[in-house]
Amino acid sequence: MHDFAAVLRPLLTADATEWLEQAMAKAAAAAACLPELFPQLARRIGRRPLVSGEELISEAGVCFDLSAWRACDAAAARLVRAAQPGDELLVDLYRHGDMEEKASLLRCVQLLPISSASVELLGEVQRSNTTLHFEAGVLDSDFAVRALRDGGDAQGFTRTDFENLVLKCAFLDLPAERMLGCFDEARPALSGMLRDFATEREAAGRSVWTDSYRFLGRALCEGALARLIGALEHGSDAVRHRAALGLVEGEVGQVARFARERLAREPVGAIRELLERLAAG
C-alpha cells in the first residue's frame, strides 16, 4: 500500500504529526486499536485535499487518483498499513464507523489486495444510498476492475456484481471514467442493461447517463447501433460526444454515411474530429 508520508507531511501541523506518529505506533502494536483511532482522524489530521488536480498513481498492481484523497484518508491508510488488520476488523471498522470514517476506510481498502473484505465492502457500497461512500469505495481507482480480474469466483465477486456497480454509477449519474478501467470490461449483456435503463429514463422524461453510449459502442447489443446513430443528432453536446466516442472506441462499422451527414452540421470541434474518423471508415 502507498504510504502517503511525503505528500501528507507538508499538510500537517506539529501536533498532528506527533499524534499520527503515536497512533501509528499503537496500531503497529495492536490492530485492535484502530476502532479507537479512526474516529479521531478528521479532527486531528483535517480534511484538506492532498493535491489540487488529477494525479494518477500506479504501483504494485494498483492504480488510483491521488486527487480524490484527503489528509484524513491518507492518515487512515498509514494506520492500516501499520496495523495490517484482518478482513473481519476491516469490515467491522466500516459497519461501526460514521460517515467520514467509512469513507476513509473505503479509500484504504481500494489499495489493498482483493480479499473477502474487499468483496463484502463492495457489496455494501452497491447497496448504499450514500453517494460519498460509493465514490470512496468504487471510483477514482481500478478497485472494481481488480476485484473482477483478481478476485472473481475465488473471492465471490462475479461479473454480475461488477455490472451492478456500473449500473449504480449510471443511477447516480457519476462519470464512468472515474471507475478506472471499467470500459475495458464492456460486454453485450451490460450494454443491454444500460440500454434498458436508458429506455426507462426516457419514458420517465429523464436524461440518459451519457457514458451508456461508450459501453454500447464497445459492446454492441440489440438496438445499440440504432441508439448510437440517433445520438449523433442529439441536442446535447455531451450525448453526441459520448456516442461518437463509443463508435470510435468500438470500431463500429456501417456508420460512415451517418457520420458524414452529421459532420457538415457539427459545431463542436472535438466531436467533429471523432466524426471525421468515423466518416473515413
N, C-alpha and C positions, 0 to 999 in steps of 0.2 A: 504494500500500500504506500502511495505517495505520502511523505512525512510532513509536508507543508511548512517545515521550520523556517526556511528562508523567506518565503512570501508572507508568513504570519508575523515574523519578528518586528518589522517596522510599524506594524499596526497596533502593537501592544504597549501599554504603559509599564512602568517598572513593577507596579503592584500586580498587574495582570500577568506579567511574565513570571513573577515569583509564584503566584498562585498556580499557574499552569505547570510549572516545574514540580511543585509539591504534589499536585494532582496526578501527574504522570507517574511519579514515584509510588504513590498509593495504588494506582491502577496496575502498575507492573508487579507490585507485591501481592495484590489480591483483586482479581477481576470483579469480585463481588462488591467492590466499592463503587462501581460505575453508576448504579441507581442513586447513589448519594451525590456523585459529582455532576452528572448530566444536568440536573435542574439548575445548577449554578452557572452554566456556560454562558448563556445570553447576557446575564447580569455582570459576570466577572470579565468576560472577553469582549462582548459587544457584537453588533450585527453588521459592522462595516463590510462592504464587498471587498474581496481580495484583489480584484483587478477591475479596470473600468470597461474593457472591451473583450470580445471573444478571444479566448486563448486556449486552444486545444492542446491537451497533454496526452501523449501516448507512450505508455511504458508498461512493461510486464504483462502485455496482452490486454491492457485496459485502455480505453480512450474516454476522456471526459473533458468538459468545458469548464475551465477554472473560473470563468466569469459568473457562473451560477452559484459559486460558493461564497459564504460569509465567514467572517473571522471565527464566530462561534462554531460553525460547521467544521472548519479546519482544526480547531482545538479539539472538537469531538473526535475527529479522525486520529489525532495524535494520541488521545486517550485509548481509543480502540486498538490502535497499533501497539501501544504499550501493554495493554491488558490481555490481548489475544482471547477474547471471550468466546465461549462455545455458542452453538446455534440457539440453545434454549435461552441463554441470557440475552442474546440479541433480540429475539422475539419478545421476551419479557420487557426489555427496555422500551420497545415500541409500544406495546399494549398499555403500559403504565405511564408513559410519558405524556406531557401536554403537547399542544400543537407544535411549539418550537422544538421541543426535544425530539418529537417524532420526525420532523423534517431533517434535523441534523443527523439522526441515526440512519435515516433512509439514504442520505447522501454518502454516509460512511459505507453502508452495505454495498452501494453501487461499485465500490472499488475493491471489494473482497472477492476471492474465488467463489464460483457458484456453489451453493450448498442448499441443504433443505431449508435453512433460514431464508436464503435468497428467494426461493420459490414461495415460501409462506408469506413473505412480506410483499412480494409482487401481487399475490392474490389479495392481500389486504388493501393495497392501493387501488387495485382494479375495482374493488367493491366500494371504495371510499367516495364520499361526496365532497371531500376537501381537495380543491384543486392544488393547493400548496403541496399536499402530500403526494399527489400523482406526479407533479413536476419533480419533486425531490427524489421520488423513487424510480421514475422511468425516464425522464427527459434529461437532456444535457450530458448524456453518456451513452455508451453502447451496451448498457446493462441488460436490457431486454433481449437484444440480439445475442449476447453472450449466454444468457440463460437458455435460449433456444438451442444454440450450437454446442455449448459446453455442458449444459445440464441435461436438457432433453428428457427422455424417458427415465434415465438413471436417477434424476432428481425429481421426477414427476412434473416437469414443465413441458407441455406439449405445444404443437403448432397452434392448436385451438386457443390455448392460454395466451400465446403471443398475439394471435389475431384479435382476441378480446381487448388486449391493451391498445392495439391500433384503433379499434372501434371506439374505445373510451377516449382516445386522443381526438378522434373525429367528433364525438359527442361534446367534448369540452371546447372544441374549435381551437386546439393548440397546434402549432406548426410541427408537422411530422419531421422536418429537418432536425428538430431537437432530439428526436429519438434516433440517435446516431446509428447509421447502417440499416435502418428499417426498410428502405426502398429496395435493398438487395434481396429482401425476403418476400417480395411481392409474388403472389400466386393467384391463379384464376379464382379459387374459392374465396379468397379475401376480397378480390375485386368484385365478386358477386355480392358479397355482404355490403360493401361500400356503395355499390350501385343501388341496392335495395334501400339502404339508409338514405341515399340521395333522393330517391323517389318519394320516400316518406316525408322528407323535409320539404320537398317541392309541393307535395299535396297539402301540407300544412301552411304553405305560404312563407316558408323559411329558406334562408340561404343554404347552399350546399357547401360542405367542407371542401375548400379548393384543392387540397392535397389528394383528394379522391382521384382526380384526373391523372396524377402521376402514377398511382398504383394501377389504374385502369390501363394506361398506356404500356406499362411494363409487363402486365399480365392480363391479356385480353380475356374477357368473359363474354357471354351472350349480351348483346346490347351495348357493349363498351365502345365499339368503334363508332356507332351512331352518336353516342353521347359525346365522344371526343370531337368528332367533326362538327356537331352542332355547337359545342362550346367555343369553337373558333370564332363564332359570330356573336358571342355573348357581350352584353354591355359592360361587364366588369373587366377591367384590365387584368385583375388577379386571376379570374377564371380563364380568360383567353391565354394568359401566360402559362398557367399550370397545364392546360390542355395541350398547347403546343409543345411544352417541355416533356409531357408524358409521351406524346407521339414520337418525339425525337429520341428520348431515352429508351423507349421500347422498340425503336427502329421499325415502326409500324408502316407497312406499305399501303398502297391503294388510296393515298391521301394527297398526292401531288396536285391533282386538279383543284381540290378544295383549298389547299394552301395558296395556290396561285390566285384563286378568286378572292381570297381574303387579303392577300398581300397588298393589292392595289389600294385598299382602303384602311389598312392598319396604321394608326398614328404613333404607336409606341415602338421605339427603336429596338428594345430587347426582344419584343415579340416578333418584329419584322425579321430579325436575324434568325430566329427559330423557323419562321415560315419559309424563309429563303432556303434553309437546309431541307425542309420537307418538300418544297417545290422542286428542288433539284433531284430528289429521289424518284 
